[in-house]
Amino acid sequence: MANVLVQETPFKTISVEPLHPTFGASVSGVDFENTSDEQLREIIAAMAQYGVCVFRDTHLTDAGHVAFSRRLGALDDIGRFLTPQRKLRYAHLELFDASNLDDTGTIIDPHSPRAHAGRGNGIFHVDSSFNPRRASFSLLRAVAVPPPGATTGGNTDFADSRAAWDDLDPGVKEELLERDWTGAHCLAQSRKLGSPEYFRDVDPAVAPMAKHKIVQRHEASGRFNLYVGAHLHHIEGDGMTPGASAELVASLNERVTQDKNVLSVAWEQPGDLVIWDNRAVLHRAGKWDGDGKYARDMRRTTVHDDSPTAWGLNPVGSPMPTMASFTKGPVITNAAQAQAAVVKV
């Protein structure tokens, strides 16, 4: 296949150590501030093969993180998710805040509204599947982690959606390919799943839905994958009823996230970076015992997919969802407001 990027020859500029029988690798030898074109191609080839790559002690700054990410494609930004109450404590809107800190750097209350909204991240999901244009790569970097031995847990877990497809019974594969069903995704779905009582008045069914096929071919490897996860609200298509949709959503999510498909990555020190391909894996924030006690500052860039199926069944150029999709009250509506919501550093 012309678009397959898996490298058949040995890597020349990086060292790669597999972390799991089917996916995931630790990669070393990368200079992120001065990455050559050849080395970038090898990193992309490693991503095509392994789906998740772990880079330790990168020494990346915020600016370096954003600059390297841009070499992988156009970036999403957090501006549309800011509110007058939720500001950004650093200068780059391209960095999504995955920390437990507020805009002053203070540890947030684990029972605060923001903490409730973040609980959905603890369920296996695909970044940005609720967007009309899906994401390709996510690049998550540790800026501050608890002292060694101070906490347990806090890993980021990944699930291999390509291996999950490979393991399906031939009859199930045949039906999924023949039916070619569509998944409807929204951010409100994962938020309600993560904290159902807090979001009891939220009805995900009335939120804007992004439509993407549940069975997709991962261009970079030529393999099929299951595009599911916590943002998936329901499945549409020929012969699909609400009951059958709920049953299939649960079944496919369970198949992808069974233990044999899961890799857990620990965060060892500031500067650790994990890159994953949302078209090949699901992920979740693992539980830990330091929330409310220790600062954990994680920042993520998200790369817009540029493949032929990036927009799924959504009109190309469709507007991205905002906090207004499931939040009442004032929200950020334009770039100028978003920039004003950045805490000056």
Salt bridges, closest charged atoms under 4 A:
ASP37 OD1 - ARG71 NH2 2.91
ASP57 OD2 - HIS59 NE2 3.60
ASP62 OD1 - ARG141 NH2 2.85
ASP62 OD2 - ARG299 NH1 2.59
ASP76 OD1 - ARG80 NH1 2.67
GLU94 OE2 - ARG70 NH2 2.68
ASP97 OD2 - ARG86 NH2 4.00
ASP97 OD1 - ARG89 NH2 3.21
ASP97 OD2 - ARG114 NH2 3.37
ASP127 OD1 - HIS125 NE2 3.44
ASP127 OD1 - HIS283 NE2 3.19
ASP127 OD2 - ARG300 NE 3.46
ASP157 OD2 - ARG284 NE 2.92
ASP166 OD2 - ARG223 NH2 2.73
ASP167 OD2 - LYS260 NZ 3.11
ASP180 OD2 - LYS213 NZ 3.32
GLU197 OE2 - ARG200 NH1 3.20
GLU236 OE1 - LYS211 NZ 3.13
GLU236 OE2 - HIS234 NE2 2.73
ASP238 OD2 - ARG179 NH1 2.97
GLU268 OE2 - ARG56 NH2 3.62
ASP272 OD2 - ARG56 NH1 2.78
ASP277 OD2 - HIS218 NE2 2.78
ASP277 OD1 - ARG279 NE 2.84
ASP297 OD1 - ARG89 NH2 2.85
ASP297 OD2 - ARG299 NH2 2.78
ASP305 OD2 - ARG134 NE 2.65
ASP305 OD1 - ARG279 NH1 2.82
